[in-house]
Amino acid sequence: MKSNMGTTDKIIRIAIAALIAVLYFTKVIPGTVGIILLVLAAVFVLTSLISFCPLYLPFGINTGKKK
């Protein structure tokens, strides 16, 4: 598994995940939609931590620095 995410991509994903979590726990986005968005937020955080997004592979996307 090769890293395919850059720092900016990671920061944006973590910021979006934090925003979703805040909106869910303040009951702005309740119910099923909130739970689905929380799962998406968890995926964002996980992919940011491992610096790899499987959805980038089929499209050949790499937001990391070129070596």
Backbone as a ProteinNet text record, in pm:
[ID]
protein_1_A
[PRIMARY]
MKSNMGTTDKIIRIAIAALIAVLYFTKVIPGTVGIILLVLAAVFVLTSLISFCPLYLPFGINTGKKK
[TERTIARY]
84.7	0	89.9	87.3	168.9	88.8	152.1	84.8	41.2	-84.1	-132	-206.8	-178.6	-244.2	-140.3	-163	-75.4	-125	-45.6	-78.3	-206.7	-223.2	-343.1	-467.8	-460	-571.7	-608.5	-509.4	-533.3	-599.7	-550.2	-605.2	-750.6	-780.5	-918.1	-1010.7	-965.2	-1047.6	-1073.6	-971.3	-988.9	-1080.3	-1068.8	-1155.1	-1301.2	-1324.5	-1460.9	-1516.1	-1433.1	-1475.9	-1510.5	-1430.1	-1457.6	-1587.7	-1609.9	-1732.8	-1855.1	-1847.3	-1958.4	-1985	-1879.3	-1896	-1961.7	-1917.5	-1977	-2124.4	-2156.2	-2295.8	-2382.9	-2327.8	-2404.6	-2429.6	-2326.2	-2340.1	-2414.2	-2428.4	-2512.4	-2653.1	-2681.5	-2812.3	-2859.9	-2766.2	-2801.9	-2834.5	-2761.6	-2790.7	-2821.4	-2946.8	-2984.2	-3022.5	-3048.1	-3105.6	-3012	-3072.9	-3000.2	-2896.4	-2932.5	-2837.6	-2716	-2737.9	-2628	-2535.6	-2593.1	-2512.5	-2431.2	-2493	-2421.5	-2305.7	-2329.8	-2223	-2113.7	-2150.6	-2049.4	-1960.5	-2017.9	-1938.5	-1844.5	-1894.2	-1810.5	-1697.3	-1727.3	-1624.8	-1518	-1559.5	-1463.6	-1372.8	-1429.7	-1349.1	-1249.3	-1293.8	-1203.6	-1085.5	-1113.4	-1005.8	-912.7	-969.3	-887.6	-796.9	-851.6	-769.4	-664.4	-695.2	-595.9	-480.9	-513.2	-409.7	-316.2	-368.9	-282.9	-229.8	-271.4	-224.4	-252.9	-362.7	-397.2	-548.2	-590.8	-732.4	-752.1	-824.5	-843.5	-920.9	-1003.5	-1080.2	-992.7	-875	-784.2	-717.9	-705.1	-634.5	-694.4	-825.9	-879	-867.3	-863.2	-856.9	-714.4	-619.5	-479.8	-449.1	-525	-506.3	-398.6	-310.8	-208.7	-187.2	-231.6	-218.5	-91.2	-11	116.9	224.1	336.8	450	511	552.5	620.1	766.4	817.3	956.3	1046.4
-116.7	0	123.8	194.2	312.6	437.1	531	654.6	731.5	777.6	856	982	1025.5	1144.6	1244.4	1369.5	1476.2	1536.8	1626.1	1689	1770.8	1847.5	1930	1843.1	1734.2	1640.5	1585	1547.5	1493.6	1597.1	1720.6	1826.9	1854.3	1858.4	1883.2	1771.1	1647.7	1533.4	1534.5	1564.6	1567.6	1682.8	1798	1911.7	1879	1813.4	1774.6	1673.9	1579	1479	1544.9	1641.2	1711.4	1790.6	1855.8	1932.4	1840.6	1726.8	1631.4	1583.9	1553.1	1507.2	1614.7	1738	1847.7	1865.1	1862.3	1878.4	1762.9	1642.6	1527.5	1535.9	1564.7	1564.6	1687.6	1791.6	1905.5	1890.3	1774.3	1735.8	1822.7	1879.3	1953.5	1855.4	1743.8	1638.9	1508.7	1489.4	1371.7	1252.4	1143.2	1026.1	949.2	884.1	795.8	872.2	990.1	1070.7	1104.4	1137.2	1167.5	1048.9	931.8	811	779.8	792.5	767.9	866.8	992.8	1092.6	1067	1015.5	980.3	866.3	769.9	660.6	715.7	805.5	870.2	948.3	1016.9	1091.5	997.3	882.4	783.7	733.4	712.1	669.1	778.5	904.5	1016.5	1018.5	1000.7	1002.5	883.4	765.8	646	660	705.3	719.7	828.8	929.6	1033.5	979.7	895.6	840.6	744.8	669.2	574.8	632.9	754.4	825.4	749.3	678.3	599.3	600.7	635.5	633.5	533.3	424	323.4	375.3	476.1	529.8	608.4	649	721.6	628	499.7	405.1	392.1	366.2	347.9	472.7	588.7	713.8	766.5	701.6	741.4	872.4	904.1	1029.1	1010.3	1108.2	1109.2	1253.5	1286.8	1424.2	1445.5	1341	1352.3	1417.3	1442.8	1502.7	1402.1	1450.3	1363.2	1348.8	1228	1201.8	1211.1
0	0	0	-110.2	-125.6	-89.1	-22.9	15.6	-108.8	-110.3	-222.2	-177.4	-54.7	-1.6	48.1	15.2	61	191.4	246.6	374.6	366.9	260.6	246.6	239.9	167.9	156.5	293.9	371.3	506.1	596	591.4	676.6	641	512.3	468.6	514.1	500.2	541.9	692.9	770.9	916.6	957.6	890.3	919.9	887.8	775.1	738	839.2	880.6	978.8	1112.4	1153.5	1278.9	1269	1156.3	1135.6	1140.2	1074.9	1077.2	1219.4	1294.2	1432.2	1518.6	1505.6	1583.6	1548.1	1418.9	1376.8	1424.4	1426.5	1473.7	1624.7	1700.6	1846.2	1899.6	1818.9	1858	1801.1	1743	1689.8	1573.8	1499.1	1378.2	1265.9	1259.7	1162.1	1237.2	1274.3	1353.9	1266.7	1330.9	1267.1	1176.7	1078.9	988.1	906.4	859.4	781.7	867	991.7	1082.4	1103.7	1118.5	1138.6	1013.4	897	771.4	757.2	789.3	781	884.4	1001.2	1101.8	1052.8	986.6	929.5	822.7	738.7	638	704	813.3	886.4	941.3	990.9	1042	930.2	811.9	697	660.1	661.8	633.3	729.3	858	957.8	937.8	914.4	895.1	773.4	662	542.7	560	639.7	666.4	750.8	846.9	934.3	861.3	765.4	693.5	562.6	529	408	279	276.9	158.8	138.1	17.3	-17.8	-131.6	-107.5	-211	-332.5	-315.1	-427.6	-524.5	-481.8	-570.8	-672.8	-639.8	-727.3	-867.2	-880.6	-1015.6	-1103.2	-1039.7	-1114.7	-1130.4	-1067.3	-1078.3	-1008	-903.9	-831	-723.7	-712.4	-609.2	-566.9	-445.6	-398.2	-318.5	-307.3	-235.2	-320.5	-255.9	-326.6	-422.1	-535.4	-633.1	-594.8	-610.7	-574.2	-693
[MASK]
+++++++++++++++++++++++++++++++++++++++++++++++++++++++++++++++++++

